[in-house]
Amino acid sequence: MNLEFTAEENAFRDEVRSFIENNYPQNVERAAVQDELSPDDMTAWHKILGEKGWSVPAWPEQYGGTGWTPTQRYIWSEENARVNAVMPLPFGVAMVGPVIYTFGNEEQKAKHLPGIKSGNVWWCQGYSEPGAGSDLASLKTTAVRDGDDYIINGQKTWTTLAQHADWGFFLCRTDPDAPKPQQGISFILVDMKTPGIEVRPIKLIDGGYEVNEVWLTDVRVPAENLIGEENKGWTYAKFLLAHERSGIAGVARSKRGVEQLKEIAGHEILDGKPLLEDMGFATKISQLEIDLAALEITELRTLAGEQAGKGPGPESSLLKVKGTEIQQRLTELTLEAVGQYGTPDFRSFPADGSNDFPIGPDYAHSAAPTYFNMRKTSIYGGSNEIQRNIITKMVLGL
Amino acid sequence: MDFNFSDEQNMVRDGISRLVREQYDWDTRRGIIDSDAGWSPEFWAQLAELGMLAAPFSEEDGGFGGGAVETMLIMEEFGKGLVVEPFIPSVVCAGGFLKHAGTAAQKEEYLSAIITGEKIFAFAYAEPQGRYDLANLTTTAKKDGDGYSLNGQKAVVIGAPWASHFVVTARTSGGQSDAGGLSVFIVAKEAAGVSLRDYATVDGRRASEVYFENVALGADALIGELDNGLPLIETVVDEATAAVCAEATGAMQVTHAMTLEYAKQRKQFGVPISSFQVLQHRMVDMFMEYEQSISMSYLATIKLAEDEATRKHAVSSAKVRIGQSARFVGQSAVQTHGGMGVTDETAVGSYFKRLSIIEGEFGSVDHHMRRHVALTAAS
């Protein structure tokens, strides 16, 4: 047993650290701090990494992967989290990409993988529906074969950043008479510019717009956009959900969050001393760090299993539950740390840039919106209740 | 022992409950908080007309002879409707200072106008560096002729954009966090040297940073004793804390009810999600948190009139318990609503946000826990 990195791994860390320092776009860094990311900001780093050949590290090398070991990938995500990098969006890189290279045909690979890799094509995920959330298999959106096309009708929801998407991957019902709901579903790629698609942004409780309703009315899609076999889409969807969950622990990002929390608690003064030195508050931060250490080692054990050729299994549900609980706890403590200046809604501040009358420290402005927004993490990607059900069945065998 | 309300108190409760139900439904509230003004002067006028702004004051002060219980009943109903109008700043806080320490002339000029709704007060006590410590003040009122000259900044003054006047806490002597040397003043918003930076709050209200620069105050602006304001400030803030605790219980009740309703209607896997035991138990826990909160709201309200140590002990106990419950109930409601819970369009998100901010209002859970520990050690 050994938790140390090898000399090669340390050299790798130095290499990626200096690449990030020299190439991470500073305007994106500023925009991220101010919580004002434009669509261009969200893909800027992806595009730079695409040119470097580092945008899809986890993919097989034949499709553009870096051939990094899971440990190297872990170092990579740690180093990016150090600078709070806005990483490539997961919808292409971590979700549909692996589905396409695993289950797609050669034409589909040739057509779609390069755009995912370069960051030039923005993808969205058409899974959830108003009536199909935790019970995803009950989805009602239909795709009916008509000559060389499918005609899609239905409504998707919670579609993240669909307002900017070029392409989407959709789960559609192709056999309404299948004996089990999971058996009649197909996985179809859709050009978001196809007539009949309407994207309606949903305002969230933090005041931002990151998810959408997607309405599909007689959307005609070439049948060649079907991934794998008709009615086998559930298999591909499950494969994808396991991939989605493995990145969801967010350890590196939470570590960065703890550092930011400590900075804030170092600035806030309670009884003449930094809040960070208050036994009560410091204890809460320590508890969070301890929980995070446990999660980190658990994730490393999972990674080691992957390195030994074991794919992400139902254990990834543990990473999702604990990872999101820690992310949420971090936002609770940050809101507590900023005190009264968590109350002002910074979206209502005058936009004239005048700062004659500062409204509390800048770090306070995003505390409440982030706390509100991060409630989503125990709901999305399979709610934490569903994750516990998965562990109940798949791990405990109950 | 008697947990029943008097006939008069039941009338207040029924009246305010009906008014909130009929005049402050969800869409109306939305319209109010999205308007330029961000509040409803018409609703305030109705409250005045129904005597609600007079409810917690004695008859000799121009009120209806009620007190803290009336405030509790009103705030509970306001919590149910997420009413944003400034009952706590104007009636509970400013009204409280005048009730406890106002001169006959001050009551005549200000308290009667608070009751009629003609004057609206905000309570400017917190400062950027204060972190819930009522005595940690850098705002100063220096003797200047017969009166005072006021300088300083007040942070997150709730309702300030709607106010005609402020009650301001300031240091008249002593060092930054000394218990002595504090005084309380009435300041007109239109006085020279008063400036505001207004903004919305994340829970749908309005507030301001308020700046005082060489504001000239007359000798009659002082409420209570010079240099010995802290006991008075603590009394009024404890009353306001009890009021916000009552507001929280109202908000929790509605939050729990709407969660139950949603769980019964929402179907997944062919059955209502309310049939899942893991969600049933979560809703049971929400119910228990709510019931415990009601008890603590009663406790704080009843003990307000007792000696200082008893009062502080009860109020801090209530704020700790209710702050914790507010977080649990709000988060659980959002979780049970799933994706709908994090959208702006559903009411549950607004209740969650209000409950989240209530956690820190008039002192966070940690602040009141520390006060509770200190009081326990001293007794």
Interface residues (C-beta under 8 A of the other chain):
Chain A: S128 G131 A132 G133 S134 D135 S138 T157 W158 I202 K203 L204 I205 G207 V211 E268 I269 L270 D271 G272 L275 G280 F281 E332 L335 E336 G339 Q340 Y341 G342 T343 P344 D345 R347 S348 F349 F357 P358 I359 G360 A368 P369 Y371 F372 N373 R375 K376 S378 I379 Y380 S383 N384 E385 R388
Chain B: A126 P128 Q129 G130 R131 Y132 D133 A155 V156 S177 S195 R197 Y199 A200 T201 V202 D203 A207 E209 Y211 K267 Q268 F269 G270 I273 F276 V278 L279 R327 Q331 V334 Q335 G338 G339 G341 V342 T343 D344 E345 G349 S350 F352 K353 S356 I357 G360 S364 D366 M369 R370
